[in-house]
Amino acid sequence: MLPTSTIKEALKTYTERISAHKRGAKQERYRARPIWRSFLGKLKISEITTVDVANYRDMRLATIAPHTKRLVSPNTVRLELAMLSDLLNIAIIEWGACKDNPVLRVRKPKLPPGRDRRLTWGEERRVLRAASAHRNQDIYSIIVLALETAMRQGEILGLEWEHIDLRTRVAHLPITKNGSKRDVPLSLRAVDALTRLGVGTRGKVFKYTSDGFKSAWRNLVGRCGIENLHFHDLRHEAVSRLFELGTLDMMEVATISGHKSMQMLRRYTHLKASNLVEKLDGKKTLNKGKRVIVQAVVPYPASVSASDTGITLQFLDFRHLQVSGRDVEEVSLRAKDLLLRELVNLVRTSAKAPAPTPPLEYEDSSHVLVIDPL
């Protein structure tokens, strides 16, 4: 590599010699393209300045990404500048093609706050219902594994039968994103997700490619009418649920999830306030019996429909509970009694009642009543 070489020529050499040996080689090739296609690509590697780098940064931040139809994200620009900086460092130390790295002195785009997207109960139900009806049954098992194990998409798609011990319920990951191997404990639900399609002895568990699954996920979420839900949010949700169990400390959760940085682990963890209420109560304000009643006997939504014969009320979360009558007032009173009996029976038999469908999940709120059993 000569001082007269352009950034485009240097980047092509970099992707062939340096990126090719990285696990993220494919991503680095994508990041190199906008750099060498820009005005930077025509500049000599020995002549690039801080002004050039700053102009590229500002230009990229104002660019609409063709695949998302939104502005290029600050993190994407940071990653592109990081690769350009590594290129220049290698050009200085190993190639002798330049003497300065101006990227080091240029301000990097400020990152927005980390995502705190949690999966609601209604969204999970809709996604799993749609996945179970999908022509490729792998997608259902992949989603369940993500929620149960906090594994990344690439780790799940890369699972091989020879690395899964169903007797000890442990999945071994020989290669992970951060470069270290990891053993992931499997819950009973995770084991069921793995074995429901048949158990193999060798080879990949799932046949999806990375791009194929991304496409299937986008289509699935779109059909469910769920907005702003990334597959990686399921890992976020899984880590948060591990903390909310209350039985694992931070190091144990990190062992399962594979996070090396406690700061990064805290970013992924957004505990639901409702799961912390019992810890706040302690033993002072509510005895066990009262707590059971307060948590179990709660209002539930029901849809109301009218016909020539009268009014019918159907509970959204108890499909077997339905009341018919002459008018709404009569039906509502009978529904309260029916709901109370159902909830008390569930408490008596130690069965778990479903969480009430959130208001945002109502298909038509104008025909929904919230029935308070008390």
N, C-alpha and C positions, 0 to 999 in steps of 0.2 A: 504494500500500500504506500503510495507516494503522497507528498504534501499537495500535489496538483490534482489528486483524486477528488471527485465530488462526493457529497454526502450520500447521494444515491448509490454510487459505486461502493462506498464504504459500508453502507447498510446491507447491500447484497452480500458482501463478503462476511459481514457480521452474522447474518442469518444462516449462512452456509457453514461457517466455522464455529461460531459460539452458540447461537440459539439451537442449532441442531442437537446439541448435547444436553439441552434442558428439557424438563418434563413439559414446560409451557412453550415449546417450540412453535406450535401452531398459532398460539395467541400472539407471540412475538412477530411472526410473519405478518399477521393482520395489523399490528401496531406500526410496523415499518412502512406499510404502504402509504398512509396519508402523509408521512414525513417526506418520503422521496418523491411523491407526486406534487408536493407543495414547492414553493419557491426555494425552500431549504435544499431540496434535492439537487438543484443546479449549482449551489455554492461549493467552493473548494473547502475541504475539511480543515485546512489551515487558516481559512479566512473568516470562519463563522464568528459572530460577535454576540454579546448579550442583547443588543438591539434586535438582531435577527431572531434569537430565541424568544424574546418577549413578544415580538410581532407574530410569530408562529403560535404562541400560547393564546394570544388574544383572538387571532383568526379562527383557531379551532374552537374556542369557547363560543364563538358567534356562528358556528356552522351547524346546520340541521343534518342529523344523521339519517341517511336514506332508509335504513331498516326500521328505525323507531319513529321517524317523523318528528323527533324532538331534538333540542339542542344537545350537542355532544356533552357528556357529563364531565364535571371537573376531575373525577377520578380517572376517566379515560385519558384525559390530557396529562394528568400527573404520571400515569404509567408510560405514556409515549415519551415524555421528557426524561423519565428515569432510564428508559432504554437508550435514548440519545446520549444521556450523560455517561452511561456505561460504555457505549461505543467510543466516545471521545477519550475516556480514561484508558481504554485498551489501545486506541490510536496513539496516545502519548507514550504509554509504558512499553507496549509490545511492538507497535508498528513504526514508531518514530515519525508518524505522519503529521503531527501537530504538537504544539507546546502548551496549549491552554484548553480548559474546559469551561466555557462561559455559562453552561447550564447551571453550574453550582451557585452562581451569583444572581440568578433570576428567581423572582418570587414564584412560588408554585400556587396553582389555584386552590382556594380554600374549599375543603370538603364539606358537604352538608352533613347534618347530624345523621348518625347511623339509623337504619330502618328499625322501627319498633312494631312492625306489622305482626299481629297475633291472629291466629286462625280461630274464628268463632265456631261454636258448636254446630250452628246451622250450616256454615260453609263446609265444615268437615263432613257432615252428613250428606250434603249435596254432591261434593266431590267424590266421595267413596261410592255413593249410589251410581253416579255416572260412570265411574271407573269399573264397577262390577258389571255394568252392561256393555262395556267397550269390547270390540271384536278381539282385541289383544288383551288377554287376561293378565299379562305381566304387569300392566300399568297399575292395577289395583294393589298387587303385592309390593311394588316399588314405593307407592305412596305410604302404605302401612309401615314398611320398613323405615322410611324417612322419619315418620312420626314416633316410632318406637325406639330407634337406635341413634338418632341425630347424625347419621352418616351423610356425607355429601353425595350429590348426584353421581359423580364420577366413581366414588367408592362403591355405591350400590350397583351400578352398571358393570363394574369390574369384578364383582363377587364371583368366585369359582368354587365349585362343590368340594374340591379337594382341600379347601381352606375353611370349610364349615364343619364344626363338630356338633352335631345335633344332640349327642349324649350329654356333653358338658354345657351345651347352649352357648357356644362362643364362635364368633366369626373372626378369622384372622385376616388382617389387611396388610399384605407384605409391602405395599407402596401406597403412601398417602400424599396429600397436597404439600405438606410441610417436609416431606422426604423421609419421615420415620415410619416404621411399621407400628401396627396397633392391633390389639385384641378387643373386640366389641362384644359385651354380654348381650344375649338375646332374650327378650321377654317371651312369655308363652305366645302372645299375639304375634310377635315377630317370627317365631318358629312356625306358627300356623301359616303366616304369609309366605314363608319359604317353601313349605311342604305342600301347600294346597294344589300346586300344579304338577306335583310329582317330584321325587327326590332323585338326583343324579349322583354319579360317582366321580365324574371328571368334567371339566369344561365350564363354560360360563353358565351362571344361573339364569341370566336374562339375555335375550337376543337383541335388545334395543341398542342402537348406536347412540352416541351423544346427541347428534343433530336430529336423529329420528325421534328420540324421546322428547327433546325440546319442542319439536313440532306437535307431537301428540299431547303434551302438557298444555300448550297454548290453546289448542283446539278444545281440549276437555274443559279448561277453565272458562273459555269463551261460551261453550254450550251451557255451562252452569250459571252464566250471567254474573260471575264474580270478577270484580275489578281489582287491579293492583295486587295480585297474589302471584309471587314468584315461587318456583319450586324450592329455592333456597330458604324461603320463609318457613318451610316445614322443618328444616334443621333448627332454625331460630325457635320455633314453637316447641320442638322436642327438648331442647336444652332448657327452656323455661319450665317445662313440665317436670323435668328431672329435679330441678331445684324445688319446685312446688310440692314434690313428694314429701319433703321435710326429713328424709332419711339419709340423704347423701350430702357430704360436704363439698366444698368447691374443688378440692383436689380429685375427689372421686368422679365428679361430673366431668372434669377436664380429662380424666383417664378414658372415659367413655367417648367423649366428643372429639378428643384429639387436639384441643386447644393448648398451645404452649404458653401463650400470654394470658395472664389473669385479667389484664385490661381488656383484651379482645373478648374474653369469656363474659365479662360484665356487660360489654356492648350487646351481646346476643341475648342477654337475660333480662326480660321485662316481666316481672312477676305480676300476676293478676291480684289486685287488691282483695277480691272476694276470697281468695285462698289464704289470705293472711289474717282474716277476721278472727278465726278461732284462736290463733296465737296471741292476738291482742287481748282477747277475752280472758285467756288463762283459766284459772280456777276460781276467780273472784266473782265474776258477774253472773254467770249462768252455770247451773249444774248440768250434768250430762242429759238428763231427761228434757229439760227446757230447751237445751241447744238442739236436740233432735227435732222437737216440735217446731221451733222457730225456723229451722232449715228445711223441714219437709213440707209443712203446711203453708204453701205459698200460692199466690194467684197464678192461674194458667189461662192462656188465650183460647177462644173457641170461635169458630165461624158460624154465622147465622144465615139461614136461607129461608125464604118464604115460598109457599106454594098455595094452591087452591084449598088444600086440606088443613093448613096451619103453618106453624113455625117449627123449624128443625135446628137444633144446636149441636154442633159436632166439635169436640175438643181436638185441637191441632196436635197435641202431644200424646193423647190417649185415643187411638183410633177405635177402640171398642166402647168408648163412652159417648153416647148420643142420647139426646132428649128431644121429644116432640110435644107440642102443645098448641093451645089456641092463640096465645100472644106471647110477646117477648118477656113480660114481667113474670108470667107463670113459668115459662121455660127456664128463666134465669134462676128463680128460687129453687126449682127442682135440680138444676145443674149444680148449684152450690152444695146441696146435700149429697149428691152423687159423687162430686169431686172430693169432698171431705172424707166420705167413706173409703174411696179408692186410696187416698193418701195415707189414712190411718192403717189400712190393711197392708200397705207397702211397708210402713214402719214396723208393724207387728211381725211381718215375715222377714224383716231385715233385707227386703229387696230395695234396689236403688231406683228412685223415681227419675224420669227424664228431666233435664233442665228445661224450663219454659222457653218456647220459641221466642227469640228477641223480636221487638217490634219491627226492626228493619227487614225481618224475614217474611212479614205478612205479605201475601200476594195482593190482597185488597183490604186495606185497613178499614174501609168504610163498612165492611160486613164482618168485623171481628169485635167480639166483646172479651174483656178480661174478667174472668170469674174468680172472685175472692171467696174461698171456702169458709172463711170466718166472718 
